[in-house]
Each structure stands twice: as structure tokens, then as C-alpha cells.
């Protein structure tokens, strides 16, 4: 059904991101909010993943091309904590 979105004030607490694997293969590691490893998945061409909470890391297993979409604004070095 056709639609437009209304102007609605929103407050964003955490960044969520969607990844689409155009080609290649990537291992995604998942971490709890306490930075404990909780599992891994391998994504390949055509796969899509929503990263909504917790931590994550990537290991490219092949030459990979991905599209990453996140809501903004991007805060540069203040946007994330590496561990």
C-alpha cells in the first residue's frame, strides 16, 4: 500500500545496522553487552543481517563486498568502543 512517513520526533539510544553481503564470505562474531563472545555465523552472497544490540566483529573469509546501513548521525570516534 502506498504511504509516506509522518514527522515523528525520535530519540535514538543505540546504533542498529543492517548488512547486505553483495559477494564474498564473512564471519560475524556476536558479543553480549558484557563483551562476552556468544556465537558466530558465516554470511555469504545475498545474506542480510540486522545487528540490533550487543557487540559484533567481522572476519572476511574471502574478498567481500558489503553494503552497511545505519541510522545517524555518525559521531566519529565517539560512536563506538573497540574491545
Residue frames as qw, qx, qy, qz and C-alpha x, y, z in Angstrom:
[[0.000, 0.891, 0.455, 0.000, 0.00, 0.00, 0.00],
 [0.388, 0.556, -0.053, 0.733, 1.49, 3.42, -0.92],
 [0.490, -0.801, -0.304, 0.159, 2.44, 5.63, 2.01],
 [0.286, 0.674, -0.302, 0.610, 4.57, 8.48, 3.34],
 [0.579, -0.299, -0.586, 0.482, 6.04, 8.74, 6.82],
 [0.228, -0.924, -0.219, -0.213, 4.85, 11.40, 9.24],
 [0.225, 0.602, -0.451, 0.619, 7.24, 13.71, 11.04],
 [0.802, -0.546, -0.230, -0.080, 7.74, 12.00, 14.39],
 [0.069, -0.796, 0.536, -0.271, 10.41, 13.10, 16.91],
 [0.960, -0.077, -0.260, 0.064, 12.63, 10.14, 17.79],
 [0.283, -0.801, 0.515, -0.115, 15.38, 9.64, 20.32],
 [0.877, 0.268, -0.395, 0.045, 17.98, 7.04, 19.32],
 [0.638, -0.698, 0.321, -0.055, 19.89, 5.37, 22.16],
 [0.607, -0.325, 0.658, 0.304, 21.94, 2.74, 20.28],
 [0.336, 0.506, -0.527, -0.594, 23.08, 2.33, 16.71],
 [0.797, 0.157, 0.575, -0.096, 21.47, -0.50, 14.76],
 [0.145, 0.568, -0.572, -0.574, 22.82, -1.63, 11.43],
 [0.883, 0.309, 0.307, -0.173, 21.82, -3.81, 8.52],
 [0.164, -0.539, 0.692, 0.451, 24.44, -5.53, 6.38],
 [0.857, 0.436, 0.137, -0.236, 23.85, -6.95, 2.92],
 [0.516, -0.390, 0.641, 0.413, 26.57, -9.22, 1.50],
 [0.578, 0.654, -0.169, -0.458, 26.84, -8.50, -2.23],
 [0.843, 0.355, -0.401, 0.044, 29.63, -11.01, -2.74],
 [0.230, 0.504, -0.705, 0.443, 32.17, -12.98, -0.74],
 [0.740, -0.392, -0.546, 0.013, 32.02, -14.59, 2.66],
 [0.013, -0.579, 0.408, -0.706, 32.29, -13.04, 6.13],
 [0.521, -0.322, -0.744, 0.266, 32.26, -14.49, 9.64],
 [0.265, -0.665, 0.024, -0.698, 30.24, -12.41, 12.11],
 [0.418, -0.116, -0.756, 0.490, 31.05, -12.82, 15.83],
 [0.391, -0.706, -0.291, -0.514, 28.37, -11.82, 18.34],
 [0.333, 0.090, -0.621, 0.704, 29.06, -10.48, 21.83],
 [0.314, -0.711, -0.620, 0.111, 26.84, -9.82, 24.84],
 [0.055, -0.939, -0.038, -0.339, 26.50, -6.36, 26.37],
 [0.638, -0.714, 0.270, 0.099, 29.23, -7.57, 28.77],
 [0.291, 0.755, -0.552, -0.200, 31.59, -8.18, 25.81],
 [0.550, -0.217, 0.806, -0.028, 31.47, -11.98, 26.14],
 [0.269, 0.227, -0.733, -0.582, 31.54, -13.96, 22.88],
 [0.625, 0.101, 0.567, -0.527, 28.18, -15.72, 22.42],
 [0.752, 0.326, 0.571, 0.042, 28.37, -17.14, 18.91],
 [0.062, -0.444, 0.511, 0.733, 29.33, -16.78, 15.27],
 [0.705, 0.521, 0.456, -0.153, 27.66, -17.08, 11.88],
 [0.347, -0.175, 0.562, 0.730, 29.04, -17.18, 8.36],
 [0.461, 0.713, 0.269, -0.454, 27.32, -14.97, 5.80],
 [0.439, -0.038, 0.633, 0.636, 27.73, -15.23, 2.05],
 [0.053, -0.032, -0.427, -0.902, 26.41, -13.63, -1.13],
 [0.388, -0.413, -0.574, -0.591, 22.79, -12.50, -0.79],
 [0.484, -0.461, -0.667, 0.329, 22.63, -12.75, 3.01],
 [0.125, -0.680, -0.003, -0.723, 21.23, -9.89, 5.09],
 [0.537, -0.322, -0.648, 0.433, 21.68, -9.39, 8.84],
 [0.238, -0.834, -0.082, -0.491, 20.24, -6.91, 11.34],
 [0.528, -0.005, -0.560, 0.638, 22.61, -6.07, 14.21],
 [0.320, -0.753, -0.333, -0.468, 20.27, -4.64, 16.83],
 [0.519, -0.798, 0.201, -0.232, 22.07, -4.96, 20.17],
 [0.879, -0.327, 0.233, 0.259, 25.22, -6.29, 21.83],
 [0.110, -0.730, 0.500, 0.453, 28.63, -6.25, 20.18],
 [0.893, 0.387, 0.227, 0.017, 29.85, -7.70, 16.93],
 [0.221, -0.658, 0.554, 0.461, 33.01, -8.21, 14.93],
 [0.815, 0.536, -0.003, -0.222, 33.83, -9.34, 11.41],
 [0.452, -0.425, 0.679, 0.392, 36.41, -11.58, 9.76],
 [0.633, 0.568, -0.233, -0.471, 36.46, -11.55, 5.97],
 [0.774, -0.142, 0.612, 0.076, 36.89, -15.15, 4.82],
 [0.586, 0.377, 0.498, 0.516, 37.02, -14.18, 1.13],
 [0.085, 0.018, 0.147, 0.985, 37.26, -10.94, -0.76],
 [0.007, -0.605, -0.776, 0.178, 33.92, -9.44, 0.29],
 [0.039, -0.247, -0.173, -0.953, 31.72, -6.57, -0.76],
 [0.160, -0.542, -0.777, 0.279, 29.03, -5.50, 1.72],
 [0.105, -0.583, -0.184, -0.784, 26.52, -2.68, 1.99],
 [0.319, -0.315, -0.675, 0.586, 26.08, -1.31, 5.52],
 [0.185, -0.626, -0.300, -0.696, 23.10, 0.84, 6.50],
 [0.371, -0.358, -0.631, 0.579, 22.80, 2.57, 9.90],
 [0.082, -0.920, -0.350, -0.156, 20.79, 5.39, 11.30],
 [0.441, 0.358, -0.215, 0.794, 22.69, 8.59, 12.03],
 [0.339, 0.882, -0.324, 0.051, 24.11, 10.88, 12.95],
 [0.882, 0.080, -0.276, 0.373, 27.59, 9.33, 12.95],
 [0.390, -0.918, 0.070, -0.003, 29.71, 10.62, 15.85],
 [0.423, 0.711, -0.526, 0.197, 33.15, 9.57, 14.59],
 [0.371, 0.271, -0.798, 0.389, 35.49, 8.26, 17.31],
 [0.328, -0.124, 0.566, -0.746, 32.74, 8.73, 19.95],
 [0.727, 0.062, -0.283, -0.623, 30.38, 6.44, 18.03],
 [0.944, -0.065, -0.311, -0.089, 31.83, 3.10, 19.24],
 [0.441, -0.698, 0.554, -0.107, 34.10, 1.40, 21.75],
 [0.713, 0.378, -0.586, -0.069, 36.56, -1.17, 20.40],
 [0.648, -0.521, 0.506, -0.230, 37.40, -4.21, 22.52]]
